[in-house]
Amino acid sequence: MADSATHTPPRPRAPHAQWPVVCAVSLGGGAGATARYGAALLWPTAPDAFPWTTLVVNAVGCALIGVLLVTIAEWATPHRLARPFLGTGVLGGFTTFSTYAVDIRQLVADGRAGTGLAYLAATLIAALAAVWAAAVTTRRLIALRRTR
């Protein structure tokens, strides 16, 4: 057992060392949020309608997260800022689970609790299914490419 008096704790990172990551996430987040806003402009949801746009954006974003994570973890060795930029930034900005929560609250407040519950469940199921299916498909495509 080592003597605790000789153990030196790890040195904290200098705050300025995190700036590239913060910038990558910020730039990616702006791009992702812009894409989400574009989807809302192209496919607007009427105030009394089911929020299909948000559900589809979240499912597509989750599928892209599945592709990204499998690609980064199992196939490529990307630049150290790729994951913060694409995953946390672009796809974090594109998916909109805060709007999802607001949509549910609004549906319930409008007296459509059943629709709100259906939306809650449908988004959760669609998001999980999308990330799983995309990850499985990406793994298979990578394996197929490696055998050629």
Backbone hydrogen bonds in HBPLUS format (Angstrom, degrees):
<---DONOR---> <-ACCEPTOR-->    atom                        ^
c    i                          cat <-CA-CA->   ^        H-A-AA   ^      H-
h    n   atom  resd res      DA  || num        DHA   H-A  angle D-A-AA Bond
n    s   type  num  typ     dist DA aas  dist angle  dist       angle   num
A0006-THR N   A0003-ASP O   3.04 MM   3  5.67 152.0  2.12 115.5 122.9     1
A0007-HIS N   A0004-SER O   3.38 MM   3  5.17 147.8  2.49  92.8 101.7     2
A0017-ALA N   A0014-ALA O   2.90 MM   3  5.46 153.2  1.98 118.5 126.8     3
A0018-GLN N   A0015-PRO O   3.23 MM   3  5.83 161.5  2.26 115.6 120.6     4
A0019-TRP N   A0016-HIS O   3.33 MM   3  5.46 159.3  2.37 103.8 109.7     5
A0021-VAL N   A0018-GLN O   3.06 MM   3  5.43 119.8  2.44 108.5 122.8     6
A0022-VAL N   A0018-GLN O   2.97 MM   4  6.23 166.0  1.99 160.1 164.7     7
A0023-CYS N   A0019-TRP O   2.86 MM   4  5.98 162.8  1.89 155.4 159.8     8
A0024-ALA N   A0020-PRO O   2.93 MM   4  6.08 156.2  1.98 141.6 148.4     9
A0025-VAL N   A0021-VAL O   2.92 MM   4  6.14 167.6  1.93 157.7 160.1    10
A0026-SER N   A0022-VAL O   2.94 MM   4  6.07 159.5  1.99 145.2 151.6    11
A0027-LEU N   A0023-CYS O   2.87 MM   4  6.03 170.8  1.88 155.7 157.8    12
A0028-GLY N   A0024-ALA O   2.94 MM   4  6.00 163.9  1.97 148.0 153.3    13
A0029-GLY N   A0025-VAL O   2.75 MM   4  5.80 156.7  1.80 147.2 154.5    14
A0030-GLY N   A0026-SER O   2.97 MM   4  6.19 154.1  2.04 147.1 153.4    15
A0031-ALA N   A0027-LEU O   3.09 MM   4  6.38 157.3  2.14 146.4 152.3    16
A0032-GLY N   A0028-GLY O   2.84 MM   4  6.10 163.9  1.87 156.5 161.0    17
A0033-ALA N   A0029-GLY O   2.89 MM   4  5.96 164.1  1.91 148.6 153.2    18
A0034-THR N   A0030-GLY O   3.00 MM   4  6.06 148.9  2.10 139.8 148.3    19
A0035-ALA N   A0031-ALA O   2.99 MM   4  6.27 153.1  2.07 145.5 152.6    20
A0036-ARG N   A0032-GLY O   2.94 MM   4  6.24 155.9  2.00 148.3 155.1    21
A0037-TYR N   A0033-ALA O   2.90 MM   4  6.09 158.7  1.94 145.0 150.9    22
A0038-GLY N   A0034-THR O   2.88 MM   4  6.12 152.4  1.96 144.5 152.5    23
A0039-ALA N   A0035-ALA O   2.95 MM   4  6.28 149.2  2.05 144.9 152.9    24
A0040-ALA N   A0036-ARG O   3.01 MM   4  6.35 152.6  2.08 148.1 155.6    25
A0041-LEU N   A0037-TYR O   2.95 MM   4  6.28 143.2  2.08 145.0 155.4    26
A0042-LEU N   A0038-GLY O   2.89 MM   4  6.13 156.5  1.95 149.9 156.3    27
A0043-TRP N   A0039-ALA O   2.86 MM   4  5.89 149.1  1.95 146.4 154.7    28
A0049-ALA N   A0046-ALA O   3.01 MM   3  5.18 168.1  2.02 117.4 120.5    29
A0052-TRP N   A0050-PHE O   2.78 MM   2  5.70 136.1  1.97 112.3  98.1    30
A0055-LEU N   A0051-PRO O   3.24 MM   4  6.53 163.1  2.27 150.5 155.6    31
A0056-VAL N   A0052-TRP O   2.84 MM   4  6.04 167.4  1.86 161.6 164.1    32
A0057-VAL N   A0053-THR O   2.88 MM   4  6.02 167.1  1.89 154.8 158.9    33
A0058-ASN N   A0054-THR O   2.98 MM   4  6.06 164.5  2.00 148.3 152.6    34
A0059-ALA N   A0055-LEU O   3.00 MM   4  6.21 155.9  2.06 146.4 153.3    35
A0060-VAL N   A0056-VAL O   2.86 MM   4  6.00 168.7  1.87 157.9 160.8    36
A0061-GLY N   A0057-VAL O   2.86 MM   4  5.94 162.1  1.89 148.8 154.7    37
A0062-CYS N   A0058-ASN O   2.96 MM   4  6.07 153.0  2.04 141.3 148.4    38
A0063-ALA N   A0059-ALA O   2.97 MM   4  6.22 153.6  2.04 146.2 153.5    39
A0064-LEU N   A0060-VAL O   2.94 MM   4  6.24 159.4  1.99 152.1 157.5    40
A0065-ILE N   A0061-GLY O   2.94 MM   4  6.19 144.3  2.07 141.5 151.7    41
A0066-GLY N   A0062-CYS O   2.98 MM   4  6.29 152.2  2.05 146.0 152.9    42
A0067-VAL N   A0063-ALA O   3.04 MM   4  6.42 156.4  2.10 150.3 156.2    43
A0068-LEU N   A0064-LEU O   2.87 MM   4  6.04 167.0  1.89 149.0 153.0    44
A0069-LEU N   A0065-ILE O   2.91 MM   4  6.02 173.8  1.91 155.7 157.1    45
A0070-VAL N   A0066-GLY O   3.20 MM   4  6.23 162.6  2.23 144.7 149.4    46
A0071-THR N   A0067-VAL O   2.95 MM   4  6.01 163.2  1.97 151.9 157.5    47
A0072-ILE N   A0068-LEU O   2.85 MM   4  6.02 167.4  1.87 157.3 160.6    48
A0073-ALA N   A0069-LEU O   2.90 MM   4  5.83 161.0  1.94 142.0 148.3    49
A0074-GLU N   A0070-VAL O   2.81 MM   4  5.54 156.8  1.87 147.9 153.4    50
A0075-TRP N   A0071-THR O   3.08 MM   4  5.05 144.0  2.22 129.3 133.7    51
A0076-ALA N   A0071-THR O   2.92 MM   5  5.99 172.5  1.92 164.6 166.8    52
A0082-ALA N   A0079-HIS O   2.99 MM   3  5.38 164.9  2.01 117.3 122.3    53
A0085-PHE N   A0081-LEU O   2.93 MM   4  5.91 159.3  1.98 146.7 153.5    54
A0086-LEU N   A0082-ALA O   2.77 MM   4  5.79 169.7  1.78 157.1 159.6    55
A0087-GLY N   A0083-ARG O   2.75 MM   4  5.12 136.0  1.94 131.8 146.2    56
A0089-GLY N   A0084-PRO O   2.83 MM   5  6.01 145.2  1.95 149.4 161.0    57
A0090-VAL N   A0085-PHE O   2.76 MM   5  6.22 161.3  1.79 157.4 160.9    58
A0091-LEU N   A0086-LEU O   2.85 MM   5  6.07 170.9  1.86 160.0 162.6    59
A0092-GLY N   A0087-GLY O   3.03 MM   5  6.28 119.8  2.41 138.0 154.6    60
A0093-GLY N   A0089-GLY O   2.76 MM   4  5.72 147.5  1.86 145.8 154.5    61
A0094-PHE N   A0090-VAL O   2.82 MM   4  5.99 138.6  1.99 140.8 153.5    62
A0095-THR N   A0091-LEU O   2.97 MM   4  5.97 173.8  1.98 144.6 146.6    63
A0100-TYR N   A0096-THR O   3.15 MM   4  6.42 151.9  2.23 140.0 148.4    64
A0101-ALA N   A0097-PHE O   3.11 MM   4  6.25 152.1  2.19 133.8 139.2    65
A0102-VAL N   A0098-SER O   3.05 MM   4  6.35 157.8  2.10 146.1 152.2    66
A0103-ASP N   A0099-THR O   2.73 MM   4  5.94 158.3  1.78 153.4 159.7    67
A0104-ILE N   A0100-TYR O   3.04 MM   4  6.29 157.4  2.09 146.7 152.1    68
A0105-ARG N   A0101-ALA O   3.02 MM   4  6.26 166.2  2.04 149.5 153.2    69
A0106-GLN N   A0102-VAL O   2.88 MM   4  6.09 155.7  1.93 150.3 157.2    70
A0107-LEU N   A0103-ASP O   2.88 MM   4  6.11 158.5  1.93 151.0 156.7    71
A0108-VAL N   A0104-ILE O   3.00 MM   4  6.25 163.3  2.03 155.2 159.2    72
A0109-ALA N   A0105-ARG O   2.88 MM   4  6.08 159.6  1.92 146.7 153.0    73
A0110-ASP N   A0106-GLN O   2.88 MM   4  6.03 140.2  2.03 144.0 154.2    74
A0112-ARG N   A0107-LEU O   2.81 MM   5  5.12 152.1  1.88 162.5 156.4    75
A0111-GLY N   A0108-VAL O   2.99 MM   3  5.20 156.3  2.04 111.7 115.2    76
A0116-GLY N   A0112-ARG O   2.91 MM   4  6.22 157.0  1.96 152.2 159.7    77
A0117-LEU N   A0113-ALA O   2.85 MM   4  6.06 155.1  1.91 148.7 154.7    78
A0118-ALA N   A0114-GLY O   2.92 MM   4  6.13 156.0  1.98 143.7 150.7    79
A0119-TYR N   A0115-THR O   2.83 MM   4  6.01 158.2  1.87 149.7 155.8    80
A0120-LEU N   A0116-GLY O   2.88 MM   4  6.06 156.1  1.94 144.4 151.3    81
A0121-ALA N   A0117-LEU O   3.00 MM   4  6.22 166.8  2.02 150.8 153.3    82
A0122-ALA N   A0118-ALA O   2.76 MM   4  5.86 164.7  1.78 151.8 157.2    83
A0123-THR N   A0119-TYR O   2.96 MM   4  5.94 164.5  1.98 148.5 152.1    84
A0124-LEU N   A0120-LEU O   3.24 MM   4  6.35 162.8  2.27 142.7 147.7    85
A0125-ILE N   A0121-ALA O   2.90 MM   4  6.06 170.4  1.91 158.1 160.8    86
A0126-ALA N   A0122-ALA O   2.83 MM   4  5.86 162.1  1.86 145.9 152.0    87
A0127-ALA N   A0123-THR O   2.85 MM   4  5.88 161.9  1.88 149.4 154.4    88
A0128-LEU N   A0124-LEU O   3.04 MM   4  6.18 170.1  2.05 150.7 153.6    89
A0129-ALA N   A0125-ILE O   2.88 MM   4  5.92 161.6  1.91 149.4 155.6    90
A0130-ALA N   A0126-ALA O   2.85 MM   4  5.85 152.3  1.93 142.3 150.3    91
A0131-VAL N   A0127-ALA O   3.06 MM   4  6.26 168.3  2.07 152.3 154.4    92
A0132-TRP N   A0128-LEU O   3.06 MM   4  6.13 161.7  2.10 145.7 151.4    93
A0133-ALA N   A0129-ALA O   2.84 MM   4  5.88 169.8  1.85 150.3 153.9    94
A0134-ALA N   A0130-ALA O   2.94 MM   4  5.92 162.0  1.97 147.5 153.1    95
A0135-ALA N   A0131-VAL O   3.00 MM   4  6.02 154.8  2.07 140.0 147.1    96
A0136-VAL N   A0132-TRP O   2.92 MM   4  6.14 168.2  1.94 158.2 161.1    97
A0137-THR N   A0133-ALA O   2.93 MM   4  6.00 166.1  1.95 148.2 152.7    98
A0138-THR N   A0134-ALA O   2.88 MM   4  5.92 159.3  1.92 144.5 150.7    99
A0139-ARG N   A0135-ALA O   2.95 MM   4  6.12 161.6  1.98 149.5 154.4   100
A0140-ARG N   A0136-VAL O   3.02 MM   4  6.26 159.0  2.06 149.6 155.3   101
A0141-LEU N   A0137-THR O   2.91 MM   4  6.16 158.6  1.96 151.1 157.0   102
A0142-ILE N   A0138-THR O   2.91 MM   4  6.10 157.7  1.96 151.6 157.6   103
A0143-ALA N   A0139-ARG O   2.92 MM   4  6.13 162.2  1.95 149.0 154.1   104
A0144-LEU N   A0140-ARG O   2.85 MM   4  6.03 156.4  1.91 147.8 154.7   105
A0145-ARG N   A0141-LEU O   2.91 MM   4  6.08 155.1  1.98 143.2 150.1   106
A0146-ARG N   A0142-ILE O   2.94 MM   4  6.19 150.9  2.02 148.0 156.0   107
A0147-THR N   A0143-ALA O   3.17 MM   4  6.39 137.3  2.36 142.0 152.0   108
A0148-ARG N   A0145-ARG O   3.32 MM   3  5.43 152.7  2.40 100.8 108.6   109
